Amino acid sequence: MTTNNKWYTSSTGSGLSLTIKGLLVGIVPIIVGLARVYGYDLTENELLNFIDVGFQAVSISLVFVGLLRKLYIKLENR
């Protein structure tokens, strides 16, 4: 079993740490407040949905790149 000592991963090794998730959720009200100061009408739910969609897009991209890499390695070793 390999130990994962990266600061941004969870202690179980699966996904982002709760600290990072907490920081991201904590800055949501700040971003919403700044948006209102500059005249944008943005709710916390809209921003959380945007963040969620962003993480999903990154996850899908990483899976796709991993599959392409695996296919390339398999074809190269023929």
N, C-alpha and C positions, 0 to 999 in steps of 0.2 A: 504494500500500500504506500503510495507516494503522498507526502505531505504537501499541501498547497498553501504556501505562505504569502500569497498575493493579498494586499490590503483590501482590495475591492471584492474579493470572493467571500462567500459565506463560510462559516466554520465547517459546514458539512461538505463543502466543495461544489454545491449545486446552486449556481446563480449568483446574483449580487448579494452582498452582505446587507443585513437589516439596517446597518448604519447608513449605507449609501441610500437605500430606499427611504429611510427616515429623513435624510437630508433633502432628497428630491421632493418628498411630500411636504416638508417644512418650508421649502421655498415657494410653493404654490401660492400661498396668500400674499407673499411679497411681490411676485410677478403680477398677480391679479391687481394688487394695489397700484403698482407702477403703471400698468396698462390703463387703469382708470384715470390716473393723473394725466396721462398723455391722450386721453379722449377715446380709448378703445373700451368697448363694453364686452368684457370677458369674464365668464363665471369660472369658479373653481372646478366645476364638473367638466366644462369644456376643455380646460387646461389639462386636467387629469386624463381625460380621454385622448388628448393630443399626445401626451407623454406615453400613454399606454400603446397607442398606435405606433409611435416612434420605436419603442422597444420591440414590438412585434415585427416591424420592418427590419430592424437590425437582426433579430433572431432568424427570420426567414432568409435574409441575405447570407448569414453565416452558415446555415444549413445548406444552401445552394452552393456556396463556394466549397464547402467540405465535400459535397457530392461530386462536384466537378474535379476536385483535387484527387479524390479516390478513383474516379474513372480514368483520369490522366495517368496516375501511377499504375493502375491495372493494365492499361493499354501499352504503357511504356515497358512493362516487364514481360510482355509476350514473347 
